[in-house]
Amino acid sequence: MRILLLNGPNLNLLGRRAPEVYGSATLDGVVEQCHAHSTRLGHRLETLQSNHEGELIEAIHAARQTADGIVFNPGAFSHTSYALHDAIEAADVPTVEIHISNVREREPWRRISVTEPACVHQIFGRGVSGYLDAISHLHYRRAHPPLTLSYGPHPDQVADLRLPEAPGPHPVAVLVHGGGWTDPYTRDLMDGAAVDLTGRGTATWNIEYRRVPPVGGWRDSMADVSAAVGALSPISHDHRLDLDRVTVIGHSAGAQLGFFAARTASVRPVGFVSLAGMLDLGSIGSGFDHLISAFLGDDRRAHLAEVDPIKALPGGFSTVAVHGRRDGSVPPDQSRRFVEASLAAGDPSHLVELEGVDHMDVISPLAAGWESVAQACLAGSE
Ligand code: DQA
């Protein structure tokens, strides 16, 4: 696949320009990381930075012949340039828009992107790693294009369905992404897991849900994930889904949501798999205070018990908790304590600890340890 990496105005100043907002990496450094990531995925990358709208438009037109995907940081043009919107639309090359900073939490005018509607996806607020996630997203949507279906009226109430080649009926893996319930992190994080697991013969249902801020909050996020699992029912006949073999798989904060969805959804899963899950919020440590407070809002104390998986045991289904020993984000102790408590409460549960594996490795088919993760994800539905 040929990927065009386009950077718009002022991005040549990366590293020097407002490092507190955009970080210290230079544009050359970013381009180097993108080259390495593209090569790893087997793709060729071409790059251009320009401060001129017309030059960017012409590069997008040329991409019709020369690229299969575009990763585009339009800079401030994204807030104003209908001409760039039209160029992306006319070129019809799948384009992922990326912003390094969290444009939704800055000046109100940055919240609007006029270019986004022409793009297949937008990534923002993840720092420079957003560029790599954008390349991954292009890679996985080409490897196995999803069917995106809505399960509610809100734009975040959608999920990607991928079906195996076999005639079915298919077991189903519901994937719930993490990201601390916050706005910048979306289901593209689970693209790799979705494509890999589908290739192993299970249908995947990679769900989006409302997050915080500005919408969402614990009630909305939890209701959405539960509704998304229930939404398998009306589509099961057409897509030959076997609703007796549904597993809910959640990563990080998505494991918190997945656990409750497994308990409350109208479709009852046979198993729950936590990948580096946040499963014992009461003892997760003060480093998570800001995330938990944003998720629970003002009534944190009153509601912590209602959203804490370890306090809601037994689940009534089998549980596998997978955790990398090198996880520097969510402590492996979360999984250890949860499995101990769920066994004590009578759920068939087990722990899979993986040496040399970190927080994001457990959702990456490219990482060491993935084979064990994939086996754990599929074990319940076989
Ligand atoms: C930016 C965000 C834009 O609002 C800003 O004008 C930029 C950079 C980002 O990457 O965060 O130039 O696109």
Residues whose N, C-alpha, C, O or C-beta is under 5 A from the ligand:
A	BS01	DQA	P9 N10 G75 A76 I98 H99 I100 S101 R110
